[in-house]
């Protein structure tokens, strides 16, 4: 990954990467670190948690989630379900 770029959270063995933004208008120009991580490590899931009001996708890989939806998915086991299934194999 390019020097100086960062992401907020990496879960598991780079299986899920999360960026948190306090904005209600996320665009790709503010996601250089996340995009670089996705390109280099190919996580199964890339998520931006934001104050946007709807779920959407940037490009083909980055899912933008309102913070409430992210918490629902987290509590329902949808964000980390990958790890539970993988550890059972």
TIRO-2110 file (N, C-alpha, C; in Angstrom, 1 decimal):
// TIRO-2110
0.8, -1.2, 0.0, N, 1, A
0.0, 0.0, 0.0, CA, 1, A
0.9, 1.2, 0.0, C, 1, A
0.5, 2.3, -0.7, N, 2, A
1.2, 3.5, -0.8, CA, 2, A
1.5, 4.1, 0.6, C, 2, A
2.7, 4.7, 0.8, N, 3, A
3.1, 5.3, 2.0, CA, 3, A
2.1, 6.4, 2.4, C, 3, A
1.7, 6.5, 3.6, N, 4, A
0.9, 7.6, 4.1, CA, 4, A
-0.6, 7.3, 4.0, C, 4, A
-1.0, 6.2, 3.4, N, 5, A
-2.5, 5.9, 3.3, CA, 5, A
-2.8, 5.0, 4.4, C, 5, A
-4.1, 5.1, 4.9, N, 6, A
-4.5, 4.3, 6.0, CA, 6, A
-6.0, 4.0, 5.9, C, 6, A
-6.4, 3.0, 6.6, N, 7, A
-7.8, 2.7, 6.8, CA, 7, A
-8.1, 2.6, 8.3, C, 7, A
-9.4, 2.6, 8.7, N, 8, A
-9.7, 2.7, 10.1, CA, 8, A
-9.7, 1.4, 10.8, C, 8, A
-10.3, 0.3, 10.2, N, 9, A
-10.3, -1.0, 10.8, CA, 9, A
-10.1, -2.1, 9.8, C, 9, A
-9.3, -3.1, 10.2, N, 10, A
-9.1, -4.3, 9.4, CA, 10, A
-9.5, -5.5, 10.3, C, 10, A
-10.5, -6.3, 9.8, N, 11, A
-11.0, -7.4, 10.6, CA, 11, A
-10.4, -8.7, 10.0, C, 11, A
-10.1, -9.6, 10.9, N, 12, A
-9.6, -10.9, 10.5, CA, 12, A
-8.2, -10.8, 9.8, C, 12, A
-8.0, -11.6, 8.9, N, 13, A
-6.8, -11.6, 8.1, CA, 13, A
-7.0, -10.8, 6.8, C, 13, A
-7.3, -9.5, 7.0, N, 14, A
-7.7, -8.6, 5.9, CA, 14, A
-8.9, -9.0, 5.1, C, 14, A
-9.8, -9.6, 5.8, N, 15, A
-11.0, -10.1, 5.1, CA, 15, A
-12.1, -9.0, 5.0, C, 15, A
-12.1, -8.2, 6.0, N, 16, A
-13.1, -7.0, 6.0, CA, 16, A
-12.3, -5.8, 6.3, C, 16, A
-12.5, -4.7, 5.5, N, 17, A
-11.8, -3.5, 5.8, CA, 17, A
-12.9, -2.4, 5.9, C, 17, A
-12.7, -1.5, 6.9, N, 18, A
-13.8, -0.5, 7.3, CA, 18, A
-13.2, 0.9, 7.4, C, 18, A
-13.8, 1.8, 6.7, N, 19, A
-13.5, 3.2, 6.8, CA, 19, A
-14.7, 3.9, 7.4, C, 19, A
-14.5, 4.8, 8.4, N, 20, A
-15.5, 5.6, 9.0, CA, 20, A
-15.4, 7.0, 8.6, C, 20, A
-16.5, 7.6, 8.1, N, 21, A
-16.6, 9.0, 7.7, CA, 21, A
-17.7, 9.7, 8.3, C, 21, A
-17.5, 10.9, 8.8, N, 22, A
-18.6, 11.6, 9.4, CA, 22, A
-19.2, 12.6, 8.4, C, 22, A
-19.6, 12.0, 7.3, N, 23, A
-20.1, 12.8, 6.2, CA, 23, A
-21.4, 12.1, 5.6, C, 23, A
-22.3, 12.9, 5.1, N, 24, A
-23.5, 12.4, 4.5, CA, 24, A
-23.4, 12.4, 2.9, C, 24, A
-22.2, 12.7, 2.4, N, 25, A
-21.9, 12.6, 1.0, CA, 25, A
-20.5, 12.0, 0.7, C, 25, A
-20.5, 10.7, 0.6, N, 26, A
-19.2, 10.1, 0.4, CA, 26, A
-19.0, 9.9, -1.1, C, 26, A
-17.8, 10.3, -1.5, N, 27, A
-17.4, 10.0, -2.9, CA, 27, A
-16.0, 9.4, -2.9, C, 27, A
-15.6, 8.8, -4.0, N, 28, A
-14.4, 8.1, -4.2, CA, 28, A
-13.1, 8.9, -3.9, C, 28, A
-13.2, 10.2, -4.0, N, 29, A
-12.0, 11.0, -3.8, CA, 29, A
-11.5, 11.0, -2.4, C, 29, A
-12.4, 10.7, -1.4, N, 30, A
-12.0, 10.7, 0.0, CA, 30, A
-11.7, 9.3, 0.5, C, 30, A
-11.5, 8.4, -0.4, N, 31, A
-11.3, 7.0, 0.0, CA, 31, A
-10.0, 6.4, -0.6, C, 31, A
-9.0, 7.2, -0.8, N, 32, A
-7.8, 6.7, -1.4, CA, 32, A
-7.1, 5.6, -0.6, C, 32, A
-7.1, 5.7, 0.7, N, 33, A
-6.5, 4.6, 1.5, CA, 33, A
-7.3, 3.3, 1.4, C, 33, A
-8.7, 3.4, 1.4, N, 34, A
-9.5, 2.2, 1.3, CA, 34, A
-9.4, 1.6, -0.1, C, 34, A
-9.3, 2.4, -1.1, N, 35, A
-9.2, 1.9, -2.5, CA, 35, A
-7.8, 1.2, -2.6, C, 35, A
-6.8, 1.8, -2.1, N, 36, A
-5.4, 1.2, -2.2, CA, 36, A
-5.4, -0.2, -1.4, C, 36, A
-6.1, -0.2, -0.3, N, 37, A
-6.1, -1.5, 0.5, CA, 37, A
-6.9, -2.5, -0.3, C, 37, A
-8.0, -2.2, -0.9, N, 38, A
-8.8, -3.1, -1.6, CA, 38, A
-8.0, -3.7, -2.8, C, 38, A
-7.3, -2.8, -3.5, N, 39, A
-6.5, -3.2, -4.6, CA, 39, A
-5.4, -4.2, -4.2, C, 39, A
-4.7, -3.9, -3.1, N, 40, A
-3.6, -4.7, -2.7, CA, 40, A
-3.9, -6.0, -2.0, C, 40, A
-4.9, -5.9, -1.1, N, 41, A
-5.2, -7.1, -0.3, CA, 41, A
-6.5, -7.9, -0.7, C, 41, A
-7.3, -7.3, -1.6, N, 42, A
-8.5, -8.0, -2.0, CA, 42, A
-9.4, -8.6, -0.9, C, 42, A
-9.8, -7.7, 0.0, N, 43, A
-10.7, -8.2, 1.1, CA, 43, A
-12.0, -8.7, 0.5, C, 43, A
-12.7, -9.5, 1.3, N, 44, A
-14.0, -10.0, 0.8, CA, 44, A
-15.1, -8.9, 0.9, C, 44, A
-14.9, -7.9, 1.8, N, 45, A
-15.8, -6.9, 2.0, CA, 45, A
-15.1, -5.6, 2.4, C, 45, A
-15.5, -4.5, 1.7, N, 46, A
-15.0, -3.2, 2.0, CA, 46, A
-16.2, -2.3, 2.3, C, 46, A
-16.1, -1.7, 3.5, N, 47, A
-17.3, -0.9, 4.0, CA, 47, A
-16.9, 0.5, 4.4, C, 47, A
-17.7, 1.5, 4.0, N, 48, A
-17.6, 2.8, 4.5, CA, 48, A
-18.8, 3.1, 5.4, C, 48, A
-18.6, 3.4, 6.6, N, 49, A
-19.7, 3.7, 7.6, CA, 49, A
-19.8, 5.2, 7.5, C, 49, A
-21.0, 5.7, 7.3, N, 50, A
-21.2, 7.2, 7.2, CA, 50, A
-22.6, 7.6, 7.8, C, 50, A
-22.8, 8.9, 7.6, N, 51, A
-24.1, 9.4, 8.0, CA, 51, A
-25.1, 9.5, 6.8, C, 51, A
-24.7, 8.9, 5.7, N, 52, A
-25.6, 8.9, 4.5, CA, 52, A
-26.9, 8.2, 4.9, C, 52, A
-27.9, 8.4, 4.2, N, 53, A
-29.3, 7.9, 4.5, CA, 53, A
-29.6, 6.6, 3.8, C, 53, A
-28.8, 6.2, 2.8, N, 54, A
-29.1, 4.9, 2.1, CA, 54, A
-27.9, 4.1, 1.8, C, 54, A
-28.1, 2.8, 1.6, N, 55, A
-27.0, 1.9, 1.3, CA, 55, A
-26.7, 2.1, -0.2, C, 55, A
-25.5, 2.1, -0.6, N, 56, A
-25.1, 2.2, -2.0, CA, 56, A
-23.7, 1.6, -2.2, C, 56, A
-23.3, 1.5, -3.4, N, 57, A
-22.0, 0.9, -3.7, CA, 57, A
-21.2, 1.9, -4.5, C, 57, A
-19.9, 2.1, -4.2, N, 58, A
-19.0, 2.9, -5.0, CA, 58, A
-18.1, 1.9, -5.8, C, 58, A
-18.1, 2.1, -7.1, N, 59, A
-17.3, 1.1, -7.9, CA, 59, A
-18.0, -0.2, -7.8, C, 59, A
-17.2, -1.2, -7.8, N, 60, A
-17.8, -2.6, -7.7, CA, 60, A
-17.5, -3.2, -6.3, C, 60, A
-16.7, -2.6, -5.5, N, 61, A
-16.3, -3.2, -4.3, CA, 61, A
-16.6, -2.6, -3.0, C, 61, A
-16.8, -1.3, -3.0, N, 62, A
-17.0, -0.5, -1.7, CA, 62, A
-18.4, -0.2, -1.4, C, 62, A
-18.9, -0.8, -0.3, N, 63, A
-20.3, -0.6, 0.1, CA, 63, A
-20.3, 0.6, 1.1, C, 63, A
-21.2, 1.5, 0.9, N, 64, A
-21.4, 2.7, 1.8, CA, 64, A
-22.7, 2.4, 2.6, C, 64, A
-22.5, 2.4, 3.9, N, 65, A
-23.6, 2.0, 4.8, CA, 65, A
-23.9, 3.2, 5.7, C, 65, A
-25.2, 3.5, 5.9, N, 66, A
-25.5, 4.4, 7.0, CA, 66, A
-25.1, 3.7, 8.3, C, 66, A
-24.6, 4.5, 9.3, N, 67, A
-24.1, 3.9, 10.5, CA, 67, A
-25.2, 3.0, 11.2, C, 67, A
-26.4, 3.3, 11.1, N, 68, A
-27.5, 2.5, 11.7, CA, 68, A
-27.5, 1.1, 11.0, C, 68, A
-27.4, 1.1, 9.7, N, 69, A
-27.4, -0.2, 8.9, CA, 69, A
-26.2, -1.0, 9.2, C, 69, A
-25.0, -0.3, 9.4, N, 70, A
-23.8, -1.1, 9.7, CA, 70, A
-24.0, -1.8, 11.1, C, 70, A
-24.5, -1.0, 12.1, N, 71, A
-24.7, -1.7, 13.4, CA, 71, A
-25.7, -2.8, 13.3, C, 71, A
-26.8, -2.7, 12.5, N, 72, A
-27.7, -3.8, 12.4, CA, 72, A
-27.0, -5.0, 11.8, C, 72, A
-26.2, -4.8, 10.7, N, 73, A
-25.5, -5.9, 10.1, CA, 73, A
-24.5, -6.5, 11.1, C, 73, A
-23.8, -5.7, 11.8, N, 74, A
-22.8, -6.2, 12.8, CA, 74, A
-23.5, -7.0, 13.9, C, 74, A
-24.6, -6.5, 14.4, N, 75, A
-25.3, -7.2, 15.5, CA, 75, A
-26.0, -8.5, 15.0, C, 75, A
-26.4, -8.5, 13.7, N, 76, A
-27.0, -9.7, 13.1, CA, 76, A
-25.9, -10.7, 12.6, C, 76, A
-24.7, -10.4, 12.8, N, 77, A
-23.6, -11.3, 12.3, CA, 77, A
-23.3, -11.3, 10.9, C, 77, A
-23.8, -10.3, 10.1, N, 78, A
-23.6, -10.2, 8.7, CA, 78, A
-22.2, -9.7, 8.3, C, 78, A
-21.6, -8.9, 9.2, N, 79, A
-20.3, -8.3, 8.9, CA, 79, A
-19.2, -9.3, 9.2, C, 79, A
-19.3, -10.0, 10.3, N, 80, A
-18.3, -11.0, 10.7, CA, 80, A
-18.7, -12.4, 10.5, C, 80, A
-19.8, -12.7, 9.8, N, 81, A
-20.2, -14.0, 9.5, CA, 81, A
-19.2, -14.8, 8.7, C, 81, A
-18.4, -14.1, 7.9, N, 82, A
-17.4, -14.7, 7.1, CA, 82, A
-16.4, -15.5, 8.0, C, 82, A
-16.0, -14.9, 9.1, N, 83, A
-15.1, -15.5, 10.0, CA, 83, A
-15.6, -16.7, 10.7, C, 83, A
-16.9, -16.6, 11.1, N, 84, A
-17.5, -17.8, 11.8, CA, 84, A
-17.5, -19.0, 10.9, C, 84, A
-17.9, -18.8, 9.6, N, 85, A
-18.0, -19.9, 8.7, CA, 85, A
-16.6, -20.4, 8.4, C, 85, A
-15.6, -19.5, 8.2, N, 86, A
-14.2, -19.9, 7.9, CA, 86, A
-13.6, -20.7, 9.0, C, 86, A
-13.9, -20.3, 10.3, N, 87, A
-13.3, -21.0, 11.4, CA, 87, A
-13.9, -22.4, 11.6, C, 87, A
-15.1, -22.6, 11.1, N, 88, A
-15.8, -23.9, 11.2, CA, 88, A
-15.3, -24.9, 10.2, C, 88, A
-14.6, -24.5, 9.2, N, 89, A
-14.1, -25.4, 8.1, CA, 89, A
-12.8, -26.0, 8.5, C, 89, A
END
